[in-house]
Amino acid sequence: MKWGFISKNKSAAAKAKKSKLREWGDAILFAVVASTIIKGLLFSAFAIPSGSMEGTLLTGDYLFVSKFAYGPRMPITPIAIPFLESRVTSSKIKTYWDGLQLPYFRLPGLSAVKRGDVVVFNYPPETINTPVDMGTHYIKRCVGLPGDVLSIVNSRVYVNGLMLKNAPQAQTSYLVTTNGQDINPQVLQDLHIDTRQQLSNTEYEMIIPVDSYAEFKSYSNIKALIPVVEPKGQYNPTIYPHNPLIKWNDDNYGPLTIPKKGWTVKLNDSTLALYSDAISIYEHNKLAGAGNAIYINDKKVDCYTFKMNYYWMMGDNRHNSADSRSWGFVPEDHIVGKAMVTWMSTDSAGTFLNHIRWNRIMKLIH
């Protein structure tokens, strides 16, 4: 009996067997491809670096953000190093090549952006010099949808004439008056109260969480807590549209119509002040002139029809948040996804035993 075919099969199997290096290479390639698809299409992890969303989100929170919620945005800048931010630390070294830019396109999602959603997006002012999808990530709450008319009256937000309910843990500033007795720093730490400035020996401006207000007010050395509100008509140059003819501020703002795809606006000096960034920067038109002589792409016009939807985003920590009041609208192509859950939270001021905020692990975001 001849056994040659057995030897031949064994030889073929030996040749087909992968080396350990090849096996590791295939495993790493699969992991990179799979994680790139998950990060690009399903969800990403983000960290909260600032207090603009306190007390809904805290500095040191780590979040899962669903990209599938609003539909995954396809890469606009496809050539980039995976898993890295657009720039290495604070240097100017780019991790992407912007020589190839693709048109904005978004796959279908579970829903559109809703009023009240906590949304991650790319910082709009960076669009001038940076590709849309390589801008810094910001997180705020959506308070205005495309087509809404938004106003802020004495710090309360109104949308289409109706007062918008504040977020459950929204924060604002108070003028705190004491009897002259010092406030125990431990009390401020325990109640998560932030001192913005000391105005005199007895007056402070402080940001007080909703849950801490009653207890703090009960202390014997606290005489009064008065909400800080910038008066109507007081111009704040840091507030969008940064025009002294439009005297708006953090607490008294608008009314302002948020652009909607297909909405046509009459162009004049006032509307140009509000919408010129959207027309020229976000929708890539050449805009020139003013008053009765306005040119878009070298054609004289008296109106403009928007090509995209826009949103109005604000931080829950209203007096410690640079948001749409500072830089205006968030275009739809800047939207990254919806914040869903806090999967980890660390307190840099905590001791070894309480460095991790255990009560915030896997906490849903509302």
Secondary structure, DSSP 8 states (H G I E B T S, - for coil): ---HHHHHHHHHHHHHS--HHHHHHHHHHHHHHHHHHIIIIIEEEEE--SSTTTTTS-TTEEEEEESSSS--B--SS--B-TTS-SBSTTSS-BSB-TT------B---S----TT-EEEEE-GGGGGTS-GGGS-EEEEEEEE-TT-EEEEETTEEEETTEE----TT-BEEEEEEESS----HHHHHHTT-EEEEE-SSSEEEEEE-HHHHHHHHTSTTEEEEEE----TT---TTSTT--TTS---SSSEEEEE---TT-EEE-SHHHHHHHHHIIIIIS---EEEETTEEEETTEEESEEE-SS-EEEEE-SBGGG--SHHHH--EEGGGEEEEEEEEEEEB-TTS-TTTSB-GGGTTEE--
